[in-house]
Amino acid sequence: MAVNNMNYKDIEALCKLVKETKNLKSISFNFHTPYEGTEHLSLTREQQLQAVYSIKSMIKGDYPVFNLYSALDYYLQNKWDRPCYQCIVSENKKRFVCGRCVEIEGLCEKCGYLFAVEFSLLCRGNVKVIFDMIKTYLKYV
């Protein structure tokens, strides 16, 4: 789910739906990255905090969330190395490193791709994130 200012209050209900739906194993979240023309969907700081709190609560409540609990605070602090060269996004027959953000000046600092946060921390040897990844991936993969 791409979390934005229109749907951030739906995280808990969606997690409950995924947990109750037989054919779904898990859900992962990313946050809105404000590409040109979509800035109006950006979360305020308070909305970001509320969304991360909801995701963390769902993980603690053993809901099937396929994000790394330990990486969420790094997202909130906007504190991880970018670009993440392990993340490749393909769109319209073109490949982008780290979700196209690197090609748009200033957008990397507003990145909402949680997978980029997670992989950046993993590939730089963050032990807490590595253990969290092993625990999470063994649960859902």
NUGUMI-238301 format. One record per atom (N, C-alpha, C): z, y, x; residue in one letter. Coordinates in steps of 0.001 Angstrom, whole numbers, plus 500000, padded with zeros to 6 digits. Layout:
BEGIN
ZYXa
...
This chain:
BEGIN
500000498830500849m
500000500000500000m
500000501233500894m
499143502160500602a
499136503451501285a
500055504382500496a
501201504666501054v
502213505464500367v
501854506943500473v
501809507599499312n
501522509038499284n
502474509712498297n
502275511005498065n
503220511737497209n
503080511411495723n
502079510617495369m
501914510221493972m
502536508856493677m
502744508032494717n
503201506667494452n
504450506245495228n
505044507141495998y
506174506752496848y
507373506250496039y
507480506626494790k
508590506156493950k
508343504751493398k
507155504201493636d
506794502883493113d
507054501744494098d
507572502041495271i
507751501026496313i
508626499876495831i
509777500179495280e
510702499125494865e
510115498264493752e
509509498887492757a
508905498123491657a
507778497232492171a
507005497737493101l
505904496949493651l
506433495768494468l
507481495983495236c
508087494883495993c
508607493797495056c
509214494205493963k
509709493242492977k
508553492462492361k
507462493147492063l
506281492480491514l
505729491457492498l
505633491824493760v
505125490899494781v
506038489682494884v
507333489907494870k
508290488797494969k
508153487843493788k
507837488372492624e
507736487560491412e
506354486945491204e
505386487321492011t
504017486837491837t
503760485675492786t
503520484524492214k
503412483268492953k
502387483320494095k
501247483893493872n
500166483853494858n
500251484934495933n
501266485764495882l
501433486808496897l
502588486440497817l
502340486528499127k
503390486193500097k
504179487416500536k
503503488555500624s
504189489751501118s
503343490987500845s
503945492134501122i
503245493411501013i
503563494213502274i
502591494968502730s
502854495868503859s
502546497295503422s
503197498212504088f
503069499622503744f
502533500423504925f
501763501422504603n
501359502475505525n
501625503778504799n
501693504846505546f
501889506155504937f
500590506939504995f
500431507820504059h
499211508616503974h
498986509395505269h
497787509269505798t
497350510083506933t
496411511131506355t
496701512402506548p
495958513466505854p
494582513785506448p
493647512869506223y
492263513145506604y
491751514307505757y
490735514963506247e
490181516130505555e
489879515805504094e
490333516658503221g
490110516484501791g
491204515697501087g
492141515134501860t
493221514350501242t
494599514924501555t
494630516101502104e
495903516714502498e
496877516836501330e
496355516992500126h
497206517154498942h
498047515907498635h
497716514777499255l
498469513541499039l
499610513349500041l
499728514264500988s
500749514143502036s
502153514166501450s
503025513402502085l
504427513360501694l
505190514511502338l
506132515062501602t
507062516017502203t
508034515217503074t
508807515889503875r
509798515198504708r
510793514436503835r
511236515044502771e
512179514385501862e
511552513133501238e
510290513199500861q
509600512039500297q
509440510933501341q
509151511312502591q
509071510320503672q
510404509593503825q
511477510360503855l
512811509771503995l
513119508825502845l
512794509248501637q
513045508408500459q
512211507128500518q
510956507240500916a
510075506070500997a
510568505087502058a
510926505589503227v
511429504709504285v
512735504058503844v
513610504807503199y
514855504240502683y
514550503102501693y
513573503308500819s
513200502270499846s
512675501026500548s
511810501212501535i
511254500068502266i
512370499316502994i
513248500050503658k
514361499408504363k
515269498661503389k
515531499242502241s
516366498581501229s
515724497293500745s
514426497312500573m
513718496117500126m
513760495032501204m
513595495420502460i
513679494439503549i
515086493842503592i
516104494683503529k
517497494200503539k
517788493312502338k
517137493600501212g
517325492814500002g
516485491556499972g
515879491222501090d
515056490016501255d
513813490004500365d
513271491176500131y
511982491256499446y
510888491042500486y
509738490529500065p
508685490149501015p
507894491340501571p
508523492090502450v
507888493260503062v
507444492883504469v
506165493039504715f
505567492653506001f
505425493874506911f
506523494575507064n
506630495683508017n
507871495425508853n
507926496039510002l
509060495849510895l
510124496906510634l
511271496446510177y
512400497327509875y
512687498252511058y
512683497673512243s
513061498422513443s
512062499510513823s
510846499453513314a
509835500467513650a
509887501675512714a
510548501546511591l
510534502619510594l
511208503900511081l
512268503773511840d
512921504975512369d
512038505690513390d
511279504918514166y
510339505536515112y
509284506337514358y
508847505786513218y
507888506527512390y
508505507854511942y
509717507789511416l
510369509008510925l
510579510039512033l
510879509554513227q
511086510458514362q
509759510911514976q
508671510290514506n
507335510569515052n
507347510352516567n
507958509228516952k
508231508970518362k
507679507605518785k
506388507573519105w
505761506384519671w
504520506846520424w
504089505990521360d
502939506349522187d
501642506197521404d
500794507208521511r
499499507218520844r
498421507623521820r
497214507199521577p
496793506226520561p
497232504818520944p
497243503948519957c
497568502543520176c
496244501803520336c
495923501457521566y
494618500856521855y
494477499436521318y
495563498825520873q
495493497488520294q
495067497524518829q
495067498694518225c
494702498839516813c
493260499315516713c
492469498542516026i
491061498870515826i
490794498886514323i
490156499924513844v
489766500021512439v
488247500045512390v
487668499188511557s
486216499163511372s
485880499772510025s
484934500690510037e
484519501347508805e
483070501790508956e
482254501473507970n
480839501852507981n
480151501458509282n
480381500220509710k
479767499640510905k
480131500368512194k
481241501089512181k
481715501778513373k
483164501375513612k
483530501254514882r
484906500908515238r
485633502134515758r
486861502253515311f
487712503368515715f
488973502814516360f
489388503414517448v
490664503061518054v
491754503736517238v
492731502946516838c
493944503481516226c
493668504295514964c
492869503777514082g
492736504360512751g
492007505676512634g
491056505960513443r
490214507164513405r
490948508451513755r
492256508416513833c
493021509644514082c
492634510306515391c
492332509502516404v
492080510057517735v
490858510960517772v
489969510804516812e
488742511602516810e
488902512950516112e
490045513170515488i
490275514414514746i
491479515119515364i
491239516266515940e
492289516980516659e
493537517206515793e
494684516835516342g
495961517047515678g
496363515977514680g
495445515090514329l
495751514104513285l
496645512973513790l
496546512639515073c
497416511587515626c
498889511893515361c
499256513142515433e
500655513521515234e
501090513382513779e
500139513202512877k
500450513037511450k
500154511613510982k
500002510702511945c
499604509322511667c
500600508627510744c
500071507908509771g
500903507145508852g
500681505650508950g
499872505224509918y
499581503801510072y
500782503098510710y
501584502436509894l
502766501764510426l
502396500645511386l
501238500002511178f
500838498955512112f
500617499539513504f
500158500780513587a
499964501424514888a
501310501709515549a
502273502140514758v
503627502361515282v
504171501038515817v
504054499992515003e
504592498685515366e
503938498132516626e
502611498143516675f
501917497591517833f
502127498427519086f
502217499719518945s
502497500577520093s
503848500211520708s
504851500048519862l
506188499695520345l
506219498278520920l
505536497350520260l
505470495969520751l
504833495900522132l
503703496540522275c
502936496446523520c
503577497209524668c
504558498011524366r
505295498708525420r
506648498050525684r
506829496867525076g
507979496036525409g
509299496400524756g
509265497057523612n
510501497391522907n
511129496087522398n
512235495684523013v
512840494379522749v
513266494223521293v
513879495233520727k
514326495163519328k
513134494931518396k
512046495625518640v
510847495479517811v
510215494104518031v
510235493611519266i
509681492278519551i
510434491212518755i
511756491245518778f
512539490262518014f
512313490412516510f
512228491630516052d
511963491888514635d
510585491348514244d
509613491516515122m
508263491013514857m
508265489494514753m
508928488838515685i
508977487377515651i
509609486905514342i
510729487493513980k
511425487120512737k
510534487352511512k
509893488500511460t
509065488855510304t
507808487995510232t
507118487831511361y
505874487068511357y
506123485599511056y
507211485028511570l
507519483629511262l
507810483435509782l
508296484463509159k
508628484397507735k
507378484413506850k
506355485180507253y
505218485404506359y
503873484881506845y
503785484477508090v
502474484021508595v
502463482518508695v
